[in-house]
Amino acid sequence: MINLNKYRNKKTVIDSITFDSRKEARRYCELKLMEKAGEISGLELQKKFVLIPEQREFTMEIYKSGRNKGCFKKGKLLERECCYIADFYYLDKDGKLVVEDVKGVRTEAYKIKRKLMLERYGIRVVEI
């Protein structure tokens, strides 16, 4: 399956997984081989990191029953959470956490999220 998007990259399917680009699909194949060879472990795709949690209006209403009994009810949603979704997440042979992002275009939103990953989690995103 091949499809064009706004950055002119072609969606590619490997192992029944749809990747946003051929470059990302190639990197997946490389990482799968590295995992098989024991060079990396725990490979995960599309790992979500919450950078800024959702923001809700404060309410004085309290749950009267159920598992949240005695807790404040959630107020109206003011702002959705801001999250970064890593293309690849794994441990290298030394047990160090690695977060990779396959990049063609470095958008302003991506640059801010990359900085927030470092500030919030102490993780430097590796760009491929």
Secondary structure, 3 states (H helix, E strand, C coil): CCCECCCCCECEEECCEEECCHHHHHHHHHHHHHHHCCCEEEEEEEEEEEEECCEECCCCCECCCCCCCCCECCCCEEECCEEEEEEEEEEECCCCEEEEECCCCCCHHHHHHHHHHHHHHCCCCEEC
